[in-house]
């Protein structure tokens, strides 16, 4: 009997700390990576979307419902990035903690100045977002703001761990700020130059580093490029002497390579999501390091 009681006490002494961890679900890998930086060992983070898939069109799986049903906190990017697939999952999970407006539902874009907010909404404009461009974590300052939002929410849900969350957030912010100075120095010689991209995912990155991301292989967001449009793109790229094309893993690299061959521009595989690029560590700073260095090398040629 005593052995059984001791066993139970030992079991609960081990199990309780594990259960005390905040169970966090993030919609995309950039949010998940930042949440891990802030939460450390005090949280368990699960990411729904694969880092290599289009965040606008995520293949929802039955396992997502299980993960969301057990979550203490859902972190979403907002700005309608996940509007096509997340709302039905939240409803299906039947978890009041993460319902819209509940304490366990965090819109990570809070306090972020969103770019490209449309004055008029029309389907003729392609797949645009009423709230503005949702790819805001490509600006390091916005990543820091997201980390503040996450730390504040962690503190709200787990007051005992608040000191650790605040400390972790400051460490992350300080590291990003230090690296930002280096990234700005690396790209400073190329301010004002144009960079082409397949999809309009990089306005925040462009604004931060003084680069013109205003030539797109897609004629409109989410619309496949036609031969006529690509001919116009190639002509414009030659005129502006564009040396680089950004292309995410889930987009058509063959099309980007053809445009690169016609213009002499280098196709750079990029992503806003840690874990998407081979040979690059799956954390935010390593990802930005790779993108900045790859672009700087391409623009030097």
Secondary structure by P-SEA (a helix, b strand, c coil): caaaaaaaaaaaaaaaaaaaccbbbbccaaaaaaaaaaacccbbbbbccccccccccccccaaaaaaaaaccbbbbbcccccccccaaaaaaaccccccccccccccccccccccccccccccccccccccccccccccaaaaaaaaaaaaaaaaaacccaaaaaaaaaaaaaaaaaaaaaaaaaaacccccbbbbbcccccaaaaaaacccccccccccccccccaaaaaaaaaaaaaacccbbbbcccccaaaaaaaaaaccbbbbbccccccccccccccaaaaaaaaaaaaaaaaac
